[in-house]
């Protein structure tokens, strides 16, 4: 998530008169800035929503696991698991009318790797080559059980259009590789095309009628994303039916209030995300595993979940028991739920190298300024730590500052807060973030370097047998708990308030849920019936 609040553009939503909204089917939503349009830089929730609507991948995730054809109509895996041949569907068009072919796939793959941004790390083990105008071959250095899942995040761009908009840059003949262009304009084949985009204020998309996947009879014609997180403003817009669906990052009081209004309801995204509180493993005093284990044992998990209570019947969180949400393969269902144990916490502290002077240190607990409920979580943890004699300082940090601070070991807080969702449909989309080679980003800032964690991640990545891979994942979860990588506060039930006339089948029906960030927001599968 990125959290940069923008209030100046609130008036934008009023530009669209009610009569226009009735004449065409408009879906209005809000999210946290910044909205990154470039598919090969996309990281966050809103980036992922834009990605799945503007661009098409080779393969798409299927509810319940597995993959469906995207731009590729079929694929064949070699007997040694080191090559995959993709055959592209014929006659698929980009938004400018040109035809998707193998050159576009190769260019997109190579561009993503060259930029080294977004989810480029997923393809570090692979290369791609054109076999024919409508076929490509992906070659792996080693077997990789996550590769198809990773490809669901590779948006294929119109290579001719992007090349025509290269500017000067650091990539030789490719200049800036179209970086400036693709952060401002669309170049995809997805169900929606870009009409206008300001990554801090407003993005407008419109239906691409020639999309190969088609639309439902009442799919929205226009999508308007405002980058506004001011709760009172969004609540008023929802009550006035000038907004269709909210972001999930608002406080529970707003959701409870909206749920009580006629014509409004709540929908959820379950089982693919959790609140992780990474613990800095390379800064005193949390560089001692026993201090980290003490903090984990001291946490009041029941009260953490209670913070997410929305109504008497609904809580937007479930108790956690391991380092993975329950809906993902390899989940360690045999682990006990996390529970507060102050005596165990004190015993861990007594074993640490800081046993005699823990009071000399102040642990910094950060919360994101744009997400008010995180303040309650931070102060609850600070109180829990005081129960075992540890001092804590709660610090409010804007998201832009936080995401910059965690890129450096020295400036990363002792404890952060990260609502972490499965970014691609594989458990390693979450657990892979603990590998030492990916440290120093908002998705990986515990600064841990543990050889056994690295080994288990590498082994699970290479294991093509599902049962054996799941066994490795269970071992990995247990190791992460043993080394005190993070406080797994709770599993999240992402809540969204929406108008009753909006149908979002991948959110409304949990059996349709796709275990991929943004994957449940393909707007050609939604309907607006007002």
C-alpha positions in Angstrom: 0.0 0.0 0.0 1.1 3.5 -0.6 -0.4 6.1 1.7 -0.3 9.7 0.4 -3.4 11.7 1.2 -4.8 14.0 -1.4 -7.8 16.2 -0.6 -7.6 19.0 -3.2 -9.2 16.8 -5.9 -12.2 15.9 -3.9 -14.2 18.2 -6.1 -13.4 16.1 -9.1 -16.0 13.6 -8.3 -18.7 16.2 -8.6 -17.7 17.0 -12.2 -19.7 14.0 -13.3 -23.4 14.9 -13.0 -25.9 12.4 -11.9 -27.6 12.3 -15.3 -24.3 11.3 -16.9 -23.8 8.5 -14.4 -27.2 7.1 -15.3 -26.6 7.5 -19.1 -23.5 5.4 -18.8 -22.5 2.9 -16.2 -19.8 4.5 -14.0 -17.9 2.9 -11.3 -16.3 5.3 -8.8 -13.7 4.2 -6.2 -11.1 5.7 -4.1 -7.6 4.5 -3.2 -4.3 5.6 -1.7 -1.9 7.5 -3.9 0.3 7.0 -5.7 -1.4 5.2 -8.7 1.5 3.7 -10.7 0.3 3.1 -14.3 3.4 1.4 -15.6 2.7 -2.4 -15.3 6.4 -3.2 -14.8 6.7 -0.8 -11.8 3.4 -1.8 -10.2 3.7 -2.9 -6.6 0.7 -1.8 -4.5 -3.0 -2.5 -4.3 -4.1 0.3 -6.6 -1.2 -0.4 -9.0 -2.4 -4.0 -9.2 -6.0 -2.9 -9.8 -4.9 -0.8 -12.7 -2.6 -3.5 -14.0 -5.3 -6.2 -14.3 -7.7 -3.9 -16.1 -5.4 -2.1 -18.5 -3.1 -5.0 -19.4 -3.4 -8.7 -20.1 -0.9 -11.3 -18.9 0.0 -14.6 -20.6 -2.0 -16.5 -18.0 -4.6 -15.5 -15.4 -5.1 -17.0 -11.9 -8.1 -19.2 -11.4 -10.3 -19.2 -8.3 -9.3 -22.1 -6.0 -5.8 -22.4 -7.7 -4.4 -23.1 -11.1 -4.4 -20.9 -14.2 -6.6 -19.9 -17.1 -5.5 -18.7 -20.6 -4.8 -15.0 -20.9 -3.0 -13.8 -24.0 -1.6 -17.4 -24.3 -4.2 -19.9 -25.5 -2.0 -22.8 -24.4 1.4 -23.6 -22.8 3.6 -26.7 -22.7 6.1 -27.5 -20.0 9.2 -29.5 -20.9 9.9 -32.8 -19.2 12.9 -31.3 -17.3 10.7 -28.3 -16.1 13.2 -25.9 -17.6 11.2 -24.6 -20.6 7.7 -23.4 -21.2 6.4 -22.8 -24.7 3.4 -20.4 -24.9 1.2 -20.2 -27.9 -0.6 -16.8 -28.2 -4.2 -16.3 -29.1 -4.6 -14.9 -32.6 -6.4 -11.7 -33.3 -6.0 -10.0 -29.9 -5.7 -6.2 -30.2 -4.0 -3.5 -28.2 -6.0 -0.3 -27.5 -4.6 1.4 -30.6 -5.9 -1.5 -32.8 -2.5 -3.2 -33.5 -2.2 -6.9 -33.0 -0.5 -8.6 -30.0 2.4 -10.8 -31.1 5.5 -12.6 -29.7 7.6 -9.4 -30.1 5.4 -7.7 -27.6 5.8 -10.5 -25.1 9.6 -10.6 -25.4 9.9 -6.8 -25.1 7.6 -6.7 -22.0 9.5 -9.5 -20.3 13.0 -8.0 -21.1 11.8 -4.5 -20.1 10.5 -5.7 -16.7 13.8 -7.4 -16.0 15.9 -4.5 -17.2 14.0 -2.0 -15.1 14.4 -4.2 -12.0 11.2 -2.7 -10.5 7.8 -4.1 -9.5 8.0 -7.9 -9.5 11.0 -8.2 -11.8 12.7 -10.4 -9.1 10.2 -13.2 -10.1 12.0 -13.5 -13.4 15.6 -13.4 -12.3 15.9 -17.1 -13.0 14.5 -17.0 -16.5 14.8 -15.6 -20.0 12.5 -15.5 -23.0 12.8 -15.8 -26.7 10.6 -15.6 -29.8 9.9 -19.0 -31.5 7.5 -17.7 -34.1 5.2 -14.7 -34.6 2.7 -16.2 -32.1 5.0 -18.4 -29.9 7.5 -17.7 -27.2 9.7 -20.0 -25.1 10.5 -19.2 -21.5 13.7 -20.8 -20.3 14.5 -21.3 -16.7 18.0 -21.7 -15.1 16.4 -24.0 -12.5 13.0 -25.5 -12.0 10.7 -22.8 -10.5 7.4 -23.7 -9.0 6.3 -20.1 -8.9 6.9 -19.1 -12.5 3.3 -19.4 -13.8 2.0 -17.5 -10.8 4.6 -14.8 -11.4 3.5 -14.4 -15.0 0.1 -13.4 -13.9 1.7 -10.0 -13.0 3.6 -9.5 -16.3 1.4 -7.0 -18.2 2.2 -7.2 -21.9 2.7 -3.8 -23.5 2.4 -2.6 -27.1 6.1 -2.7 -27.9 5.9 -0.5 -31.1 4.0 2.2 -29.2 6.4 2.2 -26.3 9.5 2.2 -28.5 8.1 5.2 -30.3 8.0 7.0 -27.0 11.5 6.1 -25.6 13.3 9.1 -24.2 16.9 9.5 -23.2 17.8 7.2 -20.3 20.1 4.6 -18.8 19.2 1.6 -21.0 21.4 2.1 -24.0 19.4 1.9 -27.3 16.2 1.6 -25.3 16.8 5.0 -23.6 14.5 5.2 -20.6 12.6 2.1 -21.9 9.4 4.2 -22.1 9.5 4.8 -18.4 8.1 8.3 -18.5 5.5 7.4 -21.1 4.1 4.3 -19.4 3.8 6.1 -16.0 1.4 8.6 -17.7 -0.2 6.6 -20.6 -1.6 3.2 -21.3 -0.2 0.8 -23.9 -2.2 -2.4 -23.1 -4.8 -4.7 -24.5 -6.9 -5.0 -21.3 -10.6 -4.6 -20.8 -10.2 -0.9 -20.0 -8.1 1.8 -21.6 -6.6 5.0 -20.1 -8.5 8.2 -20.8 -6.6 10.3 -18.3 -4.2 9.8 -15.4 -2.7 11.8 -12.6 -1.1 9.4 -10.2 -1.7 11.7 -7.2 -5.3 12.8 -8.0 -7.5 11.0 -10.5 -7.4 8.1 -13.0 -10.2 7.7 -15.6 -10.5 4.4 -17.6 -13.1 3.6 -20.3 -14.3 0.3 -21.7 -12.2 -1.3 -24.6 -15.0 -2.8 -26.6 -12.7 -5.0 -28.6 -11.3 -6.9 -25.5 -11.1 -10.6 -26.2 -12.5 -11.5 -22.8 -15.8 -9.6 -23.3 -18.0 -8.0 -20.7 -21.1 -8.7 -18.7 -24.3 -7.0 -19.8 -24.0 -4.3 -17.2 -20.2 -4.0 -16.8 -19.1 -0.4 -16.1 -18.4 1.8 -19.1 -16.2 4.2 -17.1 -13.9 3.8 -14.1 -13.0 6.8 -12.0 -10.3 6.3 -9.3 -9.8 9.3 -6.9 -6.8 9.3 -4.7 -8.6 10.6 -1.6 -8.6 8.9 1.8 -10.4 11.5 3.9 -13.0 9.3 5.6 -15.6 12.0 6.1 -15.5 12.9 2.5 -15.8 9.3 1.3 -18.6 8.6 3.7 -20.6 11.6 2.4 -20.1 10.6 -1.2 -21.2 7.1 -0.5 -24.3 8.3 1.4 -25.2 10.6 -1.5 -24.6 7.7 -4.0 -21.9 9.7 -5.7 -19.3 6.9 -5.1 -19.7 3.2 -5.7 -17.1 1.4 -3.6 -14.6 2.5 -1.0 -11.0 1.6 -0.3 -10.4 -0.9 2.5 -8.1 1.3 4.5 -10.8 3.3 6.3 -11.6 2.9 10.0 -14.2 0.3 11.1 -16.5 3.1 12.4 -17.1 4.3 8.8 -17.9 0.8 7.6 -20.3 0.2 10.4 -22.1 3.5 9.7 -22.4 2.8 6.0 -23.5 -0.7 6.5 -26.5 0.6 8.5 -27.7 2.9 5.6 -30.3 1.8 3.1 -28.9 0.8 -0.3 -25.3 0.2 1.1 -23.6 -2.9 2.2 -20.2 -4.5 2.9 -18.2 -6.9 0.8 -14.9 -8.6 1.8 -11.7 -10.1 0.4 -10.8 -13.0 2.7 -8.0 -15.3 3.4 -5.1 -13.8 1.3 -3.8 -11.1 3.6 -2.6 -10.3 7.1 -1.2 -7.6 9.3 2.5 -8.2 9.7 4.6 -6.2 12.1 8.2 -6.7 10.9 10.8 -6.6 13.7 14.2 -5.1 12.8 16.7 -7.9 13.3 19.8 -5.8 12.9 19.3 -2.8 15.3 19.6 -2.9 19.1 17.9 -4.2 21.0 15.8 -6.2 18.5 18.9 -7.6 17.0 18.7 -10.3 19.7 16.3 -13.2 18.8 15.2 -13.5 22.4 14.1 -9.9 22.5 12.1 -10.5 19.3 10.6 -13.6 20.7 9.7 -11.7 23.9 7.9 -9.1 21.9 5.9 -11.8 20.0 4.9 -13.5 23.2 4.0 -10.2 24.9 1.5 -9.1 22.1 -2.1 -9.2 23.1 -3.6 -10.8 19.9 -7.1 -10.9 21.2 -7.1 -7.2 21.6 -5.5 -6.7 18.2 -8.4 -8.5 16.6 -10.9 -6.6 18.7 -9.6 -3.3 17.2 -11.0 -4.6 13.9 -14.5 -5.1 15.3 -17.0 -3.4 12.9 -20.4 -4.5 14.2 -21.7 -6.9 16.8 -21.7 -9.6 14.1 -18.7 -8.6 12.0 -15.0 -8.3 12.8 -12.6 -7.5 10.0 -9.9 -9.9 11.3 -9.3 -13.5 12.3 -6.8 -14.8 14.8 -3.5 -15.8 13.2 -1.5 -18.9 14.0 1.5 -18.8 11.7 3.4 -16.8 9.1 0.9 -17.4 6.3 -2.8 -16.6 5.9 -5.2 -19.6 6.0 -6.4 -19.5 2.3 -2.9 -20.2 0.9 -1.4 -23.6 0.1 1.1 -24.8 2.6 -0.7 -23.1 5.6 0.5 -24.7 8.9 -3.0 -25.5 10.2 -1.4 -27.6 13.1 0.2 -24.5 14.7 -1.6 -23.1 17.8 -3.1 -19.6 17.6 -0.9 -16.9 18.7 -1.7 -15.8 22.3 -0.3 -13.4 24.8 2.0 -15.1 27.3 3.8 -12.5 29.5 5.7 -15.1 31.5 7.2 -16.6 28.4 8.0 -13.1 27.2 9.9 -12.3 30.4 11.7 -15.6 30.2 12.9 -14.8 26.6 14.1 -11.3 27.8 16.1 -13.0 30.6 18.0 -15.0 28.0 18.9 -12.0 25.8 22.1 -10.1 25.9 20.1 -7.1 26.9 18.6 -8.8 30.1 20.4 -6.4 32.4 19.8 -3.1 30.5 16.7 -3.5 28.3 15.4 -0.3 30.0 18.2 1.7 28.4 16.6 1.1 24.9 13.5 2.6 23.4 11.8 0.6 20.7 10.4 2.7 17.9 6.9 1.5 16.7 5.8 3.2 13.5 2.3 3.7 12.2 1.2 5.0 8.9 -0.4 8.5 9.1 -3.0 7.8 6.5 -4.3 4.7 8.3 -5.7 5.9 11.6 -6.5 2.4 13.0 -2.7 1.7 13.0 -2.3 4.2 15.8 -4.4 2.0 18.1 -2.4 -1.1 17.1 0.9 0.8 17.8 -0.2 2.0 21.2 -1.5 -1.5 22.2 1.9 -3.0 21.3 3.7 -0.3 23.3 1.5 -1.1 26.3 2.2 -4.8 25.9 5.9 -4.2 25.8 5.7 -2.0 28.9 4.2 -5.1 30.7 7.6 -6.8 30.3 9.7 -3.8 31.1 10.5 -2.6 27.6 10.2 1.1 26.6 8.5 2.0 23.3 8.0 5.2 21.3 5.0 5.4 18.9 5.8 7.4 15.8 3.3 8.6 13.2 4.9 8.5 9.7 3.4 9.5 6.3 3.5 6.6 3.9 5.9 8.4 1.5 8.4 8.9 4.3 7.9 5.4 5.7 8.5 3.7 2.3 11.7 5.6 1.9 12.9 5.0 5.5 12.6 1.2 5.2 15.0 1.1 2.2 17.9 1.8 4.6 18.9 -0.4 7.6 19.7 2.6 9.8 16.4 4.4 9.3 14.0 1.5 9.5 12.0 1.5 12.7 12.2 -1.3 15.2 8.6 -2.3 14.4 6.5 -1.4 11.3 3.1 -2.3 10.1 2.4 -3.9 6.8 -1.0 -5.1 5.5 0.5 -7.8 3.2 -1.6 -9.4 0.6 -0.6 -12.3 -1.7 0.7 -10.3 -4.6 0.7 -13.3 -7.0 -1.1 -16.6 -6.5 1.6 -18.6 -4.7 2.5 -18.8 -1.0 6.0 -17.6 -1.8 4.5 -14.2 -2.8 4.4 -13.7 0.9 7.0 -15.9 2.4 9.6 -15.1 -0.3 9.9 -11.6 1.1 12.0 -13.1 4.0 14.9 -14.0 1.7 18.0 -12.0 2.4 18.4 -11.0 -1.2 15.3 -8.9 -1.3 15.8 -6.8 1.9 15.3 -3.1 1.9 11.8 -2.3 0.6 8.4 -1.8 2.1 7.6 -5.5 1.5 10.8 -6.7 3.2 12.3 -4.6 5.9 13.0 -6.9 8.8 16.7 -6.9 7.7 17.0 -10.6 8.6 19.7 -12.7 7.2 19.1 -16.3 8.1 20.7 -19.1 6.1 18.0 -21.6 7.0 15.2 -19.3 5.9 17.0 -18.7 2.6 17.5 -22.4 2.1 13.9 -23.2 2.7 12.7 -20.5 0.4 15.0 -21.7 -2.4 14.0 -25.3 -1.9 10.3 -24.5 -2.0 10.8 -22.5 -5.1 12.6 -25.3 -6.9 10.2 -28.1 -5.7 7.7 -29.0 -8.4 5.9 -31.6 -6.3 3.0 -29.8 -4.6 3.0 -32.0 -1.4 6.7 -31.8 -0.9 6.6 -28.0 -1.5 3.9 -27.6 1.1 6.0 -29.5 3.6 8.9 -27.1 3.0 6.5 -24.2 3.4 5.4 -25.5 6.8 9.1 -25.8 7.9 9.7 -22.3 6.6 6.8 -20.9 8.6 8.0 -22.5 11.8 11.5 -21.2 11.2 10.3 -17.7 10.8 8.5 -17.9 14.1 11.6 -19.4 15.7 13.8 -16.5 14.6 11.2 -13.9 15.5 10.9 -12.3 12.1 7.7 -10.5 12.8 4.6 -10.2 14.9 1.7 -11.8 12.9 -1.0 -9.6 14.5 -4.0 -11.1 12.7 -5.4 -12.3 9.4 -7.3 -9.5 7.7 -10.7 -9.6 6.2 -10.5 -6.6 3.8 -13.7 -4.7 4.0 -15.2 -2.5 1.3 -18.4 -0.6 1.5 -20.3 -0.5 -1.8 -23.6 0.4 -3.3 -26.1 -2.5 -3.5 -26.4 -1.9 -7.2 -22.7 -2.9 -7.7 -22.1 -6.6 -8.2 -18.5 -7.7 -7.6 -18.6 -11.5 -7.9 -14.9 -12.2 -7.0 -15.5 -10.2 -3.7 -19.1 -11.0 -3.0 -18.6 -14.8 -3.2 -15.6 -16.2 -1.3 -15.5 -19.3 -3.5 -14.6 -17.0 -6.4 -11.6 -15.4 -4.6 -8.4 -15.2 -6.5 -5.3 -15.3 -4.3 -3.6 -12.3 -6.0 -3.5 -8.7 -5.1 -5.8 -6.9 -7.5 -7.0 -10.1 -9.0 -10.6 -9.8 -7.7 -11.0 -6.3 -9.3 -11.3 -7.1 -13.0 -14.1 -4.7 -13.8 -15.3 -6.5 -16.9 -16.5 -9.2 -14.4 -18.4 -6.5 -12.3 -21.8 -5.0 -13.0 -23.3 -1.6 -12.2 -27.1 -1.9 -12.2 -28.4 1.6 -11.3 
